[in-house]
Every structure is written in structure tokens, then in C-alpha cells.
């Protein structure tokens, strides 16, 4: 009897071990589905794991990670929260919840949750530290903290130097810290590959580095290597497609994306394809694809974002306004992460629909976000558009403000200074106009228009010829024009008139005659010249007593 009891106990223990191994294997398989961007399949797999073992906190965490990668932040938050409720001692869900809070800009809540995760794991769990680091790396400024991420990952490496995924996270943080010199990041990805030679994500990352440097051929080789190592790894085809689109090979890019869809034709993949088509500048195809997805599932706010962007690019401003309005409404309800381009596109669409005041508000929000993210060049382009809108609306002070903001971002091109000068002139701020046109001349001394408008500004400052301020620039302008008087008629007449008036102010009537005759040579009917010469022909009064 005892022998049979021992056999039954052994069989029970064995079956429990097999079940545990099966659950572990299923968890890894489910995680792989997320890495392969098969979010719907992964969702079903995680729900199955949770039904089988509802008190396993890791199942909820990785379910949340799947939602997060899918772009469903509310669902991710719900999964992490449920994981904490079902197992309050499992640290990973606090790391996940902290990540959500960080992305929401709730930095104190994020810090509290990260602290809880580290406390429960006694800071001895490398995965927990790596997941917190992932959050700090992936967040946008000012919530991003790359120093914190690197510190955590270096601790994680010390705890588990055999984990390839941690080295990938380290490489990500190093690359984000120094985008122009990715040598440290590449070294970390190579360490991951030494630990796991078939780690396609490490290979993909190296390809992405070379793609960011516009080394299209080398990046393609890495993507090819990834897809050859694992022909089911869909992101390799997607990344190839995006690289080809960036290099101007749109048709080849679409062909690669179709390979991606062959592996992953879920609705989320079709939505991603629609977004890709926009990036590939195939706006008609993007609109068609996204509208098909929306007809089946309109819950993803990002679909309306890309639809609106595409409609704007196709000059369908009326429908673009409908789509961008829906995007903002849905994004607010879904806590969707906002991009600077959301505000700038909204502003541009509003402008095309004649709503300039609101357009400026939205575009200013976008530019401010770009500045906070260190993308001052992109912000400067928006400032230029805002300056132009104000200028065309005859709002000279608004135009001056935004052209000056563009200059402050070190985008001090000739056109910006020219329109700044024109706006300042319209605002009767002639000193600012003079300064702006001086900058035009400094940058392009071959452009007559710089001399012409600097002369106008200085003539306005010294309208009574008290100082002769504009004499040098008028002479320069006249000299630059040479014999081409007809084309530059207005500018020449203004300069001749100013120089003539200055001669009169000095009581140099012969000198004044020269300038007003030159005016008549261009415009015989000129009223100013006629008035001057008429004044010279006034009859001389005879002395009394003479006949």
C-alpha cells in the first residue's frame, strides 16, 4: 500500500511539474506573439493563461505589455491593476502601472509605483529593473530619464549577465542617450547576440541604427538577416518596408509590407499598414485602407489621426477637419499619447478651413511641444507657417512674433528676415524693419529687394531728411540697379524722391533738380516731380513803383 501511495505521489508531482513547465512555455510563446506584433493572438493567449492560473501576476503583466505595445494604454492599465489586485506581491505589475503613469505625465505616481516594484523585489530582480528602465527610455521629454534608465540597466546586468533582452534594453537606452554615436548601443546589441545568436530583435535594432544614419544598404542587410533567421518574424518585413519608403523606394516598400501582412493580417496590422502608407506618401491608398479598418473597428483614435493627415495632404480640407476633430475627441477619451504633429496638422487644417485664430492656437501648442522635445528645427518650420498666416491676415504684430520665434530657433534664413521686415514695416516699427532688411542684405547681397526695403525703412525713419539716414542705402540701391530702371521703377522713384527732398532740406536746389529730373525720366507724369518744378516757376514779385 505504501508503495502505491508513493507512486501516486510521484505521479502527482510529475504532472504538476509538467503543467508548470507547460504554463511557462505558453507564457514565453505568448510573449513572442507580442514581439511579433500579433497583438490579437497574443491577447487570446494571455487570457487563456489567466483563466488557467488567475493568481499568477506575471500573466497580467505581460497581458498589459501586449496592450501597451498595441497602443491600448487604458487596457494596459487595467491589466496591470488587475494583476496587483490578484497578487499584490508580484512586483512587475507595479513597474507596468508606473510606466503608464509616466506616459501620462503623472511622474510622482510613476515614481511611487517603481519604488513599490523595487521594494517587493528587493532590487534583486533584473527583469523588474529592466522593465522600469524601459519605461524611462520610452517616455517622451520631459518625462524621459535616460540617466535613470542606464543606472537601472547597469544594475540589471550585474544581477543577470546572461540575459540577452537586458542587453537589448541597455542598447536602446544608450542609443537614445547619444543618437549620433551609436557605437555603445551596437556593442550592447552584439553582446545580446553572443548570448543568443538567433536573437532577431538585436539584429533588427542594429539595422534600425544604420537606417537612422541613412545607410540604406547596410540596414537592409540586417533586416534580411533577421528575416532569414526567423521567416515568421513579421517586424523585419515591416522595418524593411519603412526603410525602403524612407529611401524613396515606395513601391518596393509596399511589396515588403505585403509580406508583413501575409504573416500578420489582423486588424491591428491592417491599421498599421494604413499608417505606413501615409508615411510612404501614398495618401490615396492610406485613406482607402484606413476607411476599411474603421468600417470594422473605429475604436482606435490613431486611425483618425492618419486619415486626417492624409486628407490634408490630398487637399481634402473639409473631410480632414471632420477626421481631425474626431481624432481629438476620441484621443481625449482614450488617453491617447498626443504628438506635436497632431496640433500642427490640426492648425493647418483649420487654416485651410478659414479658422485662422484657432489654427494659430493649435499650431502654437504643437511648436511648444516640439521645443520641449528638443526638435527646434521642426518647431521653426511651424513658426514660419504661423508667421505667414498672420502676415496674410494683415496681423503684423503676430507675424513679427512668430518670425522672431523662428529666428530664435536658429532658422535665420533670408525669407524669414524679409517677411519679418515687411511685417515690422506694416506695424510702423521701422527700426525693426531696418534691422531685418540689413540681415537680408548680409545674407544675400545680390538681392535688390533687401536694399529697396531697407531704403523704405530708413526713409520712413528720416521722413523729413533731418539726418540723411537713408542717403547711403539709396545710393547703394541705385548703383545696384544700374540701367534696369523700368523693372525697379517704384523703388527708384522712392529713392530719387528722398534724395531730392534731402537736397531741398540743405537748400541745394540744383542738386534737387537732378533727382526730380531722374524721376521724370522714369515717370513723366509723376506728381511729386511736377509739384517740385511748378514751385520753381512761381512768378517773381515786381518791386513797387516800377512800371
C-alpha positions in Angstrom: 0.0 0.0 0.0 2.8 2.4 0.9 4.5 1.6 -2.4 1.3 2.5 -4.4 0.9 5.7 -2.4 4.5 6.7 -3.2 3.9 6.0 -6.9 0.7 8.2 -6.9 2.6 11.0 -5.1 5.4 10.8 -7.6 3.0 10.8 -10.5 1.1 13.8 -9.0 4.4 15.8 -8.5 5.4 14.9 -12.1 2.1 16.1 -13.5 2.4 19.3 -11.6 5.9 19.9 -12.9 4.7 19.2 -16.4 1.8 21.6 -16.0 4.1 24.3 -14.6 6.5 23.8 -17.5 3.6 24.0 -19.9 2.4 27.2 -18.4 5.9 28.7 -18.6 6.3 27.6 -22.2 2.9 29.1 -23.1 3.8 32.3 -21.4 7.0 32.6 -23.5 5.1 31.7 -26.6 2.5 34.4 -25.8 5.3 37.0 -25.2 6.7 36.0 -28.6 3.4 36.8 -30.2 3.6 40.3 -28.8 7.2 40.7 -30.1 5.9 39.5 -33.5 3.2 42.2 -33.4 0.4 39.7 -33.4 -1.5 41.5 -30.7 -4.9 39.9 -31.2 -3.5 36.4 -31.0 -1.3 37.3 -28.0 -4.4 38.8 -26.3 -6.3 35.5 -26.6 -3.2 33.6 -25.4 -2.8 35.7 -22.3 -6.5 35.4 -21.4 -6.1 31.7 -21.7 -3.2 31.7 -19.3 -5.0 33.9 -16.8 -8.0 31.6 -16.9 -5.7 28.7 -16.1 -3.9 30.5 -13.3 -5.6 33.6 -12.1 -3.2 34.4 -9.3 -0.1 34.5 -11.4 0.9 38.2 -11.5 3.2 37.8 -14.5 0.4 36.7 -16.8 -1.4 40.0 -16.1 1.8 42.0 -16.6 2.6 40.5 -20.0 -1.0 40.9 -21.0 -0.6 44.6 -20.1 2.6 44.7 -22.1 0.8 43.4 -25.1 -1.9 46.1 -24.8 0.8 48.7 -24.3 2.6 47.7 -27.5 -0.8 47.5 -29.2 -1.3 51.2 -28.3 -4.2 50.4 -25.9 -3.0 52.2 -22.8 -6.3 52.1 -20.9 -6.4 48.3 -21.4 -2.8 48.0 -20.3 -3.5 50.0 -17.2 -6.5 47.7 -16.4 -4.4 44.6 -16.8 -1.6 45.8 -14.5 -4.2 47.0 -12.0 -6.0 43.6 -12.0 -2.6 41.9 -11.6 -1.9 43.9 -8.5 -5.4 43.1 -7.2 -4.9 39.3 -7.8 -1.4 39.2 -6.5 -0.3 42.3 -4.6 3.2 40.9 -4.0 4.1 40.5 -7.7 6.5 43.4 -8.5 6.2 43.5 -12.3 2.7 44.9 -12.4 3.8 47.9 -10.3 6.5 48.5 -12.9 3.9 48.4 -15.6 1.5 50.7 -13.8 4.4 53.1 -13.2 5.1 53.1 -16.9 1.5 54.1 -17.7 1.7 56.9 -15.1 5.0 58.1 -16.6 3.5 58.3 -20.1 0.5 60.1 -18.7 2.9 62.7 -17.1 2.0 61.7 -13.6 5.6 61.4 -12.5 5.1 61.2 -8.8 2.6 58.3 -9.2 5.1 56.7 -11.5 7.9 57.0 -9.0 5.8 55.6 -6.3 4.9 52.5 -8.3 8.5 52.0 -9.4 9.6 52.2 -5.8 7.0 49.6 -4.8 8.2 47.3 -7.6 11.8 47.7 -6.4 10.9 47.2 -2.8 8.9 44.0 -3.4 11.8 42.6 -5.5 14.4 44.0 -3.0 16.0 45.4 -6.1 17.4 42.0 -6.8 15.2 41.1 -9.8 17.0 42.1 -13.0 13.7 41.9 -15.1 12.0 44.3 -12.8 14.8 46.8 -13.0 15.0 46.4 -16.8 11.2 47.0 -17.2 11.4 50.2 -15.2 14.3 51.2 -17.3 12.3 50.5 -20.5 9.7 53.0 -19.2 12.2 55.7 -18.6 13.8 55.2 -22.1 10.5 55.1 -23.9 8.9 58.1 -22.3 9.0 61.5 -24.1 10.7 64.5 -22.7 10.4 65.9 -20.1 9.3 62.6 -18.5 12.1 60.6 -20.1 15.1 59.9 -17.8 17.9 58.2 -19.7 20.4 58.5 -16.8 18.0 56.6 -14.5 17.4 54.1 -17.3 21.1 53.5 -17.7 21.7 53.2 -14.0 19.0 50.6 -13.6 20.2 48.6 -16.6 23.7 48.5 -15.4 22.4 47.1 -12.1 20.3 44.6 -14.0 23.4 43.4 -16.0 25.2 42.9 -12.7 22.4 40.7 -11.5 21.9 38.7 -14.7 24.7 39.0 -17.2 23.3 36.1 -19.3 20.0 37.7 -20.3 20.1 38.9 -23.9 16.9 41.0 -23.5 18.6 43.2 -20.8 21.5 44.0 -23.2 18.9 45.0 -25.8 17.3 47.3 -23.3 20.7 48.7 -22.5 21.5 49.3 -26.1 18.1 51.1 -26.5 19.0 53.4 -23.6 22.5 54.1 -24.9 21.2 54.8 -28.4 18.6 57.3 -27.0 21.3 58.9 -25.0 23.6 59.5 -27.9 21.7 59.2 -31.2 24.7 60.5 -33.3 27.2 58.0 -31.9 25.6 54.6 -31.5 28.8 52.6 -31.0 27.9 51.8 -27.4 24.4 50.7 -28.4 25.8 48.4 -31.1 28.3 46.9 -28.6 25.3 46.0 -26.3 23.3 44.5 -29.2 26.3 42.5 -30.1 26.6 41.2 -26.5 22.9 40.2 -26.8 23.8 38.2 -30.0 26.7 36.5 -28.3 24.3 35.2 -25.6 21.6 34.4 -28.2 22.9 34.3 -31.8 19.4 34.0 -33.1 18.0 37.0 -31.3 16.3 38.7 -34.2 15.4 41.8 -32.2 19.0 42.6 -31.6 19.7 42.2 -35.3 16.7 44.4 -36.1 17.9 47.1 -33.7 21.3 47.3 -35.5 19.5 47.6 -38.8 17.5 50.5 -37.3 20.7 52.3 -36.3 22.0 52.2 -39.8 18.7 53.2 -41.2 18.7 56.3 -38.9 22.1 57.2 -40.4 20.6 56.8 -44.0 22.8 53.8 -44.6 20.1 52.0 -46.6 22.1 49.1 -47.9 23.6 48.1 -44.6 20.3 48.5 -42.7 18.6 46.3 -45.4 21.3 43.6 -44.9 20.4 43.4 -41.2 16.7 43.2 -41.8 17.3 40.5 -44.4 19.4 38.6 -41.8 16.6 38.9 -39.3 14.0 37.5 -41.7 16.3 34.7 -42.8 17.0 33.6 -39.2 13.2 33.7 -38.5 11.0 33.8 -41.5 7.9 34.3 -39.2 9.4 37.4 -37.6 7.0 40.0 -39.1 8.7 43.2 -37.8 11.7 42.5 -40.0 9.5 42.9 -43.1 7.7 46.0 -41.7 11.1 47.6 -40.9 12.4 46.8 -44.4 9.3 48.5 -45.8 9.7 51.6 -43.7 13.4 51.8 -44.6 12.6 51.5 -48.3 9.9 54.1 -48.1 12.4 56.5 -46.3 14.9 55.9 -49.1 12.4 56.8 -51.8 11.5 53.3 -53.0 7.8 53.4 -52.2 6.7 50.5 -54.5 9.4 48.2 -53.1 8.3 49.3 -49.6 4.7 48.3 -50.3 5.8 44.9 -51.5 7.7 44.3 -48.3 4.7 45.4 -46.2 2.6 42.9 -48.0 4.9 40.2 -46.8 4.4 41.5 -43.3 0.6 41.3 -43.8 1.0 37.7 -45.0 2.3 36.8 -41.6 0.1 39.1 -39.7 -3.2 40.1 -41.3 -5.0 41.0 -38.1 -7.0 44.3 -38.0 -4.2 45.9 -36.0 -1.7 45.0 -38.8 -4.1 46.5 -41.4 -4.3 49.7 -39.3 -0.5 49.8 -39.1 -0.3 49.3 -42.9 -2.6 52.3 -43.4 -0.3 54.4 -41.2 2.7 53.1 -43.2 1.0 54.1 -46.5 0.8 57.7 -45.2 4.5 57.7 -44.3 5.2 56.3 -47.8 3.2 59.3 -49.2 0.6 57.0 -50.8 -2.1 59.1 -49.4 -5.0 57.8 -51.6 -4.1 54.2 -50.6 -3.8 55.2 -46.9 -7.2 56.8 -46.9 -8.8 53.7 -48.6 -7.1 51.2 -46.2 -7.9 53.2 -43.0 -11.5 53.7 -44.0 -11.8 49.9 -44.5 -10.4 49.3 -41.0 -12.7 52.0 -39.4 -15.7 50.3 -41.0 -14.9 47.2 -39.0 -13.5 48.8 -35.8 -13.5 52.6 -35.2 -12.2 52.4 -31.7 -8.5 53.3 -32.4 -8.2 57.1 -32.3 -4.9 56.9 -34.2 -6.8 55.8 -37.4 -8.5 59.2 -37.5 -5.2 60.9 -36.9 -3.6 59.3 -40.0 -6.8 59.7 -42.0 -6.9 63.5 -41.3 -3.2 63.8 -42.1 -3.7 62.0 -45.4 -6.8 64.0 -46.3 -4.8 67.2 -45.7 -2.1 66.1 -48.0 -4.7 65.4 -50.7 -6.1 68.9 -50.1 -9.4 67.4 -48.9 -9.6 70.0 -46.1 -13.3 69.7 -45.4 -13.1 65.9 -44.6 -9.8 66.5 -43.0 -11.4 68.8 -40.4 -14.1 66.1 -39.7 -11.4 63.5 -39.2 -9.0 65.5 -37.0 -12.0 66.7 -34.8 -13.0 63.0 -34.3 -9.3 62.2 -33.5 -9.1 64.8 -30.8 -12.4 63.7 -29.3 -11.5 60.1 -29.2 -7.9 60.7 -28.1 -9.2 62.6 -25.0 -11.5 59.7 -24.0 -8.8 57.1 -24.6 -5.8 58.9 -23.0 -4.0 58.6 -26.4 -0.5 59.9 -26.4 -0.5 63.2 -28.3 2.1 64.1 -30.9 3.2 67.6 -31.8 2.1 66.9 -35.4 -1.5 66.4 -34.1 -1.6 70.0 -33.1 0.3 71.3 -36.1 -1.9 69.3 -38.6 -5.0 70.4 -36.8 -3.8 74.0 -37.1 -3.0 73.7 -40.8 -6.4 72.1 -41.5 -8.2 74.8 -39.5 -6.2 77.4 -41.5 -7.4 75.9 -44.8 -11.0 76.0 -43.5 -10.7 79.7 -42.8 -10.4 79.4 -39.0 -7.1 81.2 -38.6 -7.4 82.3 -35.0 -7.9 78.7 -33.7 -5.3 77.5 -36.2 -2.7 79.6 -34.6 -3.6 78.3 -31.1 -3.2 74.7 -32.2 0.0 75.3 -34.1 1.5 77.1 -31.2 0.7 74.1 -29.0 2.5 71.8 -31.5 5.5 74.1 -31.7 5.8 74.3 -27.9 5.7 70.5 -27.7 8.4 70.2 -30.3 10.7 72.7 -28.5 10.2 70.7 -25.2 11.3 67.6 -27.1 14.4 69.2 -28.5 13.0 69.3 -32.0 13.7 73.0 -32.6 14.1 72.7 -36.3 10.7 71.2 -36.7 9.3 73.9 -34.4 10.9 76.6 -36.5 9.0 75.4 -39.6 5.7 75.7 -37.7 6.7 79.2 -36.5 7.3 80.2 -40.1 3.8 78.9 -41.1 2.3 80.8 -38.2 4.1 83.9 -39.1 2.9 83.6 -42.7 -0.7 83.0 -41.6 -0.6 86.2 -39.5 1.1 88.1 -42.3 -1.5 87.2 -44.9 -4.2 88.1 -42.3 -2.6 91.5 -42.0 -1.8 90.8 -38.4 1.7 92.4 -38.5 2.4 92.1 -34.7 1.5 88.4 -34.7 3.6 87.9 -37.8 6.6 89.6 -36.2 6.3 87.5 -33.0 6.4 84.2 -34.9 9.0 85.1 -37.4 11.2 86.2 -34.4 10.5 82.9 -32.7 11.7 81.1 -35.8 14.9 83.2 -35.8 15.4 82.3 -32.1 15.5 78.6 -33.1 18.5 79.4 -35.3 16.5 79.3 -38.5 17.6 82.7 -39.7 17.1 82.3 -43.5 16.6 85.2 -45.9 12.9 84.7 -46.3 12.3 84.8 -42.6 14.1 88.1 -42.3 12.4 89.5 -45.3 8.9 88.8 -44.1 9.8 89.9 -40.6 10.9 93.2 -42.1 7.7 93.5 -44.1 5.6 92.8 -41.0 7.6 95.3 -39.0 7.2 97.9 -41.7 3.4 97.4 -41.7 3.4 97.8 -38.0 5.4 101.1 -38.4 8.2 99.6 -36.4 10.7 101.0 -38.9 13.8 100.4 -36.7 13.0 96.6 -36.5 12.3 96.6 -40.3 15.6 98.3 -40.9 17.4 95.7 -38.8 15.6 92.8 -40.6 16.4 94.1 -44.1 20.0 94.6 -43.1 20.1 90.9 -42.3 18.6 90.2 -45.7 21.5 92.1 -47.3 24.1 90.5 -45.1 22.9 87.0 -46.2 22.2 87.8 -49.9 23.9 91.0 -51.1 22.8 90.1 -54.6 19.1 90.6 -53.8 17.9 94.1 -54.8 14.8 93.7 -52.6 16.8 93.9 -49.5 18.3 97.3 -50.4 14.9 98.5 -51.6 13.1 97.8 -48.4 16.0 98.9 -46.1 15.8 102.2 -48.0 12.0 102.3 -47.4 12.5 101.7 -43.7 15.2 104.3 -43.3 13.3 106.8 -45.4 10.3 106.3 -43.0 12.6 106.8 -40.0 14.0 110.0 -41.5 11.0 111.2 -43.5 11.9 114.9 -43.1 15.5 114.4 -44.1 16.8 115.7 -40.8 19.8 113.3 -40.7 20.1 112.0 -44.2 20.0 108.4 -42.7 18.8 106.7 -45.9 21.2 108.5 -48.3 23.9 105.7 -48.2 21.4 102.9 -48.8 19.6 104.8 -51.5 22.8 105.4 -53.3 23.7 101.7 -53.0 20.3 100.7 -54.3 20.6 103.0 -57.3 24.1 101.7 -58.0 23.0 98.1 -57.8 20.1 98.7 -60.3 22.2 100.3 -62.9 20.4 100.6 -66.2 17.4 98.3 -65.3 15.2 101.2 -64.3 11.8 100.0 -65.6 11.7 96.8 -63.6 12.6 98.7 -60.4 10.6 101.8 -61.1 8.8 102.1 -57.7 12.0 101.6 -55.6 13.9 104.1 -57.7 11.3 106.8 -57.6 11.2 106.4 -53.8 15.0 106.8 -53.5 15.2 109.7 -56.0 12.4 111.5 -54.1 14.1 111.0 -50.8 17.5 112.2 -52.2 15.7 115.2 -53.8 14.0 116.1 -50.6 17.3 115.9 -48.7 18.8 118.3 -51.2 16.0 120.7 -50.7 16.5 120.4 -46.9 20.1 121.5 -47.5 18.8 124.3 -49.8 20.7 122.6 -52.7 18.1 123.3 -55.3 20.3 122.4 -58.2 21.0 119.0 -56.7 17.3 118.6 -56.1 16.6 119.3 -59.8 18.9 116.4 -60.8 16.9 113.9 -58.7 13.4 115.1 -59.7 14.5 115.1 -63.4 15.5 111.5 -63.0 12.1 110.8 -61.6 10.5 112.4 -64.7 12.8 110.3 -66.9 11.1 107.2 -65.5 7.6 108.6 -64.9 6.9 111.8 -66.8 3.6 112.4 -65.1 4.9 111.9 -61.6 3.1 114.3 -59.2 6.0 114.9 -56.9 8.3 115.9 -59.6 5.6 118.2 -61.2 5.0 119.8 -57.8 8.7 120.5 -57.4 9.2 122.1 -60.8 6.0 124.1 -60.5 7.3 125.6 -57.3 10.4 126.8 -59.2 8.3 128.5 -61.8 6.3 130.8 -59.4 6.3 134.4 -60.8 8.8 136.8 -59.2 7.0 139.7 -57.5 8.0 143.1 -59.1 9.3 145.9 -56.8 6.7 148.7 -56.1 6.9 151.9 -58.1 8.3 150.3 -61.2 6.3 150.0 -64.5 
